């Protein structure tokens, strides 16, 4: 994942990859424990969009 991330150096790319992975794992966890299907979908969509924009 770090090799695909944009960044000035390897350290920045690695930090972005770690942050993206943590957001994705956390988002999936939150979506799974929610009993509200709309909220689950909103969590996943929000994390997806944020991670997609992390390199912009």
Secondary structure, 3 states (H helix, E strand, C coil): CHHHCCCCCHHHHHHHHHHHHHHHHHHHHHHHHCCCHHHHHHHHHHHHHHHHCCCC
